[in-house]
Amino acid sequence: MPLGVVGLGLACGLLSWIAAAVVVLFGCFLMLQTALLRLRFEAEALVVTRS
């Protein structure tokens, strides 16, 4: 999904470079969070841990 957001941002670059930059930065933020956080489902809750 993060790569799709980055690709969408690059495609938006044809319309507005400011909007493209915002979307690409958001996609990079999502990729960083994907690398840093781990999700685990337990019986009562969703547990988020840092790797």
Backbone atoms as SQL, in Angstrom:
CREATE TABLE atoms (id INTEGER PRIMARY KEY, chain TEXT, resi INTEGER, resn TEXT, atom TEXT, x REAL, y REAL, z REAL);
INSERT INTO atoms VALUES
  (1, 'A', 1, 'MET', 'N', 0.800, -1.191, 0.000),
  (2, 'A', 1, 'MET', 'CA', 0.000, 0.000, 0.000),
  (3, 'A', 1, 'MET', 'C', 0.852, 1.269, 0.000),
  (4, 'A', 2, 'PRO', 'N', 1.907, 1.341, 0.804),
  (5, 'A', 2, 'PRO', 'CA', 2.702, 2.572, 0.769),
  (6, 'A', 2, 'PRO', 'C', 3.290, 2.870, -0.607),
  (7, 'A', 3, 'LEU', 'N', 3.700, 1.828, -1.324),
  (8, 'A', 3, 'LEU', 'CA', 4.240, 2.067, -2.665),
  (9, 'A', 3, 'LEU', 'C', 3.158, 2.562, -3.617),
  (10, 'A', 4, 'GLY', 'N', 1.929, 2.105, -3.411),
  (11, 'A', 4, 'GLY', 'CA', 0.815, 2.607, -4.213),
  (12, 'A', 4, 'GLY', 'C', 0.557, 4.078, -3.964),
  (13, 'A', 5, 'VAL', 'N', 0.686, 4.500, -2.717),
  (14, 'A', 5, 'VAL', 'CA', 0.503, 5.916, -2.378),
  (15, 'A', 5, 'VAL', 'C', 1.607, 6.751, -3.022),
  (16, 'A', 6, 'VAL', 'N', 2.834, 6.251, -2.982),
  (17, 'A', 6, 'VAL', 'CA', 3.939, 6.969, -3.623),
  (18, 'A', 6, 'VAL', 'C', 3.704, 7.050, -5.130),
  (19, 'A', 7, 'GLY', 'N', 3.263, 5.955, -5.736),
  (20, 'A', 7, 'GLY', 'CA', 2.964, 5.963, -7.167),
  (21, 'A', 7, 'GLY', 'C', 1.850, 6.932, -7.519),
  (22, 'A', 8, 'LEU', 'N', 0.837, 6.990, -6.674),
  (23, 'A', 8, 'LEU', 'CA', -0.253, 7.947, -6.890),
  (24, 'A', 8, 'LEU', 'C', 0.269, 9.373, -6.801),
  (25, 'A', 9, 'GLY', 'N', 1.159, 9.612, -5.845),
  (26, 'A', 9, 'GLY', 'CA', 1.748, 10.942, -5.712),
  (27, 'A', 9, 'GLY', 'C', 2.554, 11.334, -6.932),
  (28, 'A', 10, 'LEU', 'N', 3.314, 10.384, -7.456),
  (29, 'A', 10, 'LEU', 'CA', 4.087, 10.680, -8.660),
  (30, 'A', 10, 'LEU', 'C', 3.178, 10.946, -9.850),
  (31, 'A', 11, 'ALA', 'N', 2.063, 10.231, -9.929),
  (32, 'A', 11, 'ALA', 'CA', 1.103, 10.475, -11.010),
  (33, 'A', 11, 'ALA', 'C', 0.452, 11.845, -10.857),
  (34, 'A', 12, 'CYS', 'N', 0.237, 12.283, -9.617),
  (35, 'A', 12, 'CYS', 'CA', -0.338, 13.611, -9.373),
  (36, 'A', 12, 'CYS', 'C', 0.648, 14.718, -9.721),
  (37, 'A', 13, 'GLY', 'N', 1.908, 14.359, -9.876),
  (38, 'A', 13, 'GLY', 'CA', 2.918, 15.344, -10.230),
  (39, 'A', 13, 'GLY', 'C', 2.623, 16.045, -11.541),
  (40, 'A', 14, 'LEU', 'N', 1.862, 15.398, -12.389),
  (41, 'A', 14, 'LEU', 'CA', 1.488, 16.029, -13.654),
  (42, 'A', 14, 'LEU', 'C', 0.494, 17.164, -13.440),
  (43, 'A', 15, 'LEU', 'N', -0.287, 17.099, -12.362),
  (44, 'A', 15, 'LEU', 'CA', -1.285, 18.127, -12.094),
  (45, 'A', 15, 'LEU', 'C', -0.738, 19.242, -11.214),
  (46, 'A', 16, 'SER', 'N', -0.139, 18.875, -10.114),
  (47, 'A', 16, 'SER', 'CA', 0.363, 19.861, -9.162),
  (48, 'A', 16, 'SER', 'C', 1.546, 19.264, -8.412),
  (49, 'A', 17, 'TRP', 'N', 2.681, 19.919, -8.485),
  (50, 'A', 17, 'TRP', 'CA', 3.865, 19.373, -7.827),
  (51, 'A', 17, 'TRP', 'C', 3.758, 19.465, -6.310),
  (52, 'A', 18, 'ILE', 'N', 3.007, 20.424, -5.792),
  (53, 'A', 18, 'ILE', 'CA', 2.836, 20.539, -4.335),
  (54, 'A', 18, 'ILE', 'C', 2.002, 19.374, -3.814),
  (55, 'A', 19, 'ALA', 'N', 0.902, 19.080, -4.491),
  (56, 'A', 19, 'ALA', 'CA', 0.067, 17.944, -4.084),
  (57, 'A', 19, 'ALA', 'C', 0.847, 16.642, -4.210),
  (58, 'A', 20, 'ALA', 'N', 1.635, 16.516, -5.257),
  (59, 'A', 20, 'ALA', 'CA', 2.440, 15.308, -5.444),
  (60, 'A', 20, 'ALA', 'C', 3.452, 15.152, -4.317),
  (61, 'A', 21, 'ALA', 'N', 4.077, 16.241, -3.913),
  (62, 'A', 21, 'ALA', 'CA', 5.065, 16.180, -2.832),
  (63, 'A', 21, 'ALA', 'C', 4.420, 15.751, -1.522),
  (64, 'A', 22, 'VAL', 'N', 3.229, 16.264, -1.244),
  (65, 'A', 22, 'VAL', 'CA', 2.526, 15.901, -0.007),
  (66, 'A', 22, 'VAL', 'C', 2.177, 14.416, -0.010),
  (67, 'A', 23, 'VAL', 'N', 1.662, 13.916, -1.113),
  (68, 'A', 23, 'VAL', 'CA', 1.262, 12.511, -1.195),
  (69, 'A', 23, 'VAL', 'C', 2.487, 11.596, -1.133),
  (70, 'A', 24, 'VAL', 'N', 3.568, 11.970, -1.796),
  (71, 'A', 24, 'VAL', 'CA', 4.789, 11.157, -1.760),
  (72, 'A', 24, 'VAL', 'C', 5.376, 11.140, -0.350),
  (73, 'A', 25, 'LEU', 'N', 5.386, 12.271, 0.335),
  (74, 'A', 25, 'LEU', 'CA', 5.886, 12.306, 1.713),
  (75, 'A', 25, 'LEU', 'C', 5.032, 11.439, 2.629),
  (76, 'A', 26, 'PHE', 'N', 3.722, 11.458, 2.427),
  (77, 'A', 26, 'PHE', 'CA', 2.839, 10.602, 3.222),
  (78, 'A', 26, 'PHE', 'C', 3.128, 9.130, 2.944),
  (79, 'A', 27, 'GLY', 'N', 3.361, 8.775, 1.692),
  (80, 'A', 27, 'GLY', 'CA', 3.710, 7.399, 1.346),
  (81, 'A', 27, 'GLY', 'C', 5.021, 6.968, 1.981),
  (82, 'A', 28, 'CYS', 'N', 5.994, 7.871, 2.022),
  (83, 'A', 28, 'CYS', 'CA', 7.270, 7.556, 2.681),
  (84, 'A', 28, 'CYS', 'C', 7.072, 7.373, 4.176),
  (85, 'A', 29, 'PHE', 'N', 6.212, 8.185, 4.782),
  (86, 'A', 29, 'PHE', 'CA', 5.890, 8.030, 6.201),
  (87, 'A', 29, 'PHE', 'C', 5.257, 6.664, 6.461),
  (88, 'A', 30, 'LEU', 'N', 4.352, 6.231, 5.596),
  (89, 'A', 30, 'LEU', 'CA', 3.725, 4.921, 5.756),
  (90, 'A', 30, 'LEU', 'C', 4.747, 3.792, 5.625),
  (91, 'A', 31, 'MET', 'N', 5.697, 3.930, 4.700),
  (92, 'A', 31, 'MET', 'CA', 6.734, 2.902, 4.566),
  (93, 'A', 31, 'MET', 'C', 7.604, 2.833, 5.817),
  (94, 'A', 32, 'LEU', 'N', 7.909, 3.975, 6.398),
  (95, 'A', 32, 'LEU', 'CA', 8.696, 4.002, 7.628),
  (96, 'A', 32, 'LEU', 'C', 7.947, 3.322, 8.766),
  (97, 'A', 33, 'GLN', 'N', 6.657, 3.610, 8.901),
  (98, 'A', 33, 'GLN', 'CA', 5.855, 2.996, 9.951),
  (99, 'A', 33, 'GLN', 'C', 5.727, 1.486, 9.739),
  (100, 'A', 34, 'THR', 'N', 5.642, 1.065, 8.492),
  (101, 'A', 34, 'THR', 'CA', 5.567, -0.364, 8.196),
  (102, 'A', 34, 'THR', 'C', 6.833, -1.077, 8.658),
  (103, 'A', 35, 'ALA', 'N', 7.967, -0.424, 8.506),
  (104, 'A', 35, 'ALA', 'CA', 9.235, -1.029, 8.907),
  (105, 'A', 35, 'ALA', 'C', 9.425, -1.015, 10.422),
  (106, 'A', 36, 'LEU', 'N', 8.871, -0.022, 11.110),
  (107, 'A', 36, 'LEU', 'CA', 9.140, 0.145, 12.538),
  (108, 'A', 36, 'LEU', 'C', 8.137, -0.542, 13.461),
  (109, 'A', 37, 'LEU', 'N', 6.889, -0.693, 13.029),
  (110, 'A', 37, 'LEU', 'CA', 5.843, -1.204, 13.922),
  (111, 'A', 37, 'LEU', 'C', 5.421, -2.617, 13.544),
  (112, 'A', 38, 'ARG', 'N', 5.086, -3.398, 14.538),
  (113, 'A', 38, 'ARG', 'CA', 4.547, -4.748, 14.345),
  (114, 'A', 38, 'ARG', 'C', 3.206, -4.838, 15.062),
  (115, 'A', 39, 'LEU', 'N', 2.232, -5.449, 14.405),
  (116, 'A', 39, 'LEU', 'CA', 0.900, -5.629, 14.988),
  (117, 'A', 39, 'LEU', 'C', 0.705, -7.089, 15.359),
  (118, 'A', 40, 'ARG', 'N', 0.075, -7.310, 16.511),
  (119, 'A', 40, 'ARG', 'CA', -0.215, -8.672, 16.967),
  (120, 'A', 40, 'ARG', 'C', -1.620, -8.676, 17.557),
  (121, 'A', 41, 'PHE', 'N', -2.454, -9.585, 17.095),
  (122, 'A', 41, 'PHE', 'CA', -3.804, -9.720, 17.616),
  (123, 'A', 41, 'PHE', 'C', -3.801, -10.688, 18.784),
  (124, 'A', 42, 'GLU', 'N', -4.366, -10.264, 19.902),
  (125, 'A', 42, 'GLU', 'CA', -4.539, -11.137, 21.057),
  (126, 'A', 42, 'GLU', 'C', -6.028, -11.270, 21.329),
  (127, 'A', 43, 'ALA', 'N', -6.382, -12.064, 22.312),
  (128, 'A', 43, 'ALA', 'CA', -7.794, -12.351, 22.585),
  (129, 'A', 43, 'ALA', 'C', -8.593, -11.089, 22.895),
  (130, 'A', 44, 'GLU', 'N', -7.999, -10.143, 23.572),
  (131, 'A', 44, 'GLU', 'CA', -8.740, -8.961, 24.025),
  (132, 'A', 44, 'GLU', 'C', -8.374, -7.671, 23.308),
  (133, 'A', 45, 'ALA', 'N', -7.219, -7.632, 22.646),
  (134, 'A', 45, 'ALA', 'CA', -6.777, -6.346, 22.103),
  (135, 'A', 45, 'ALA', 'C', -5.815, -6.542, 20.934),
  (136, 'A', 46, 'LEU', 'N', -5.610, -5.459, 20.232),
  (137, 'A', 46, 'LEU', 'CA', -4.583, -5.376, 19.205),
  (138, 'A', 46, 'LEU', 'C', -3.346, -4.773, 19.869),
  (139, 'A', 47, 'VAL', 'N', -2.227, -5.474, 19.798),
  (140, 'A', 47, 'VAL', 'CA', -0.999, -5.026, 20.449),
  (141, 'A', 47, 'VAL', 'C', -0.048, -4.492, 19.383),
  (142, 'A', 48, 'VAL', 'N', 0.434, -3.270, 19.582),
  (143, 'A', 48, 'VAL', 'CA', 1.384, -2.643, 18.675),
  (144, 'A', 48, 'VAL', 'C', 2.734, -2.604, 19.369),
  (145, 'A', 49, 'THR', 'N', 3.750, -3.170, 18.723),
  (146, 'A', 49, 'THR', 'CA', 5.096, -3.169, 19.289),
  (147, 'A', 49, 'THR', 'C', 6.068, -2.561, 18.294),
  (148, 'A', 50, 'ARG', 'N', 7.153, -2.029, 18.824),
  (149, 'A', 50, 'ARG', 'CA', 8.222, -1.503, 17.973),
  (150, 'A', 50, 'ARG', 'C', 9.238, -2.604, 17.743),
  (151, 'A', 51, 'SER', 'N', 9.731, -2.680, 16.517),
  (152, 'A', 51, 'SER', 'CA', 10.703, -3.735, 16.212),
  (153, 'A', 51, 'SER', 'C', 12.124, -3.258, 16.365);
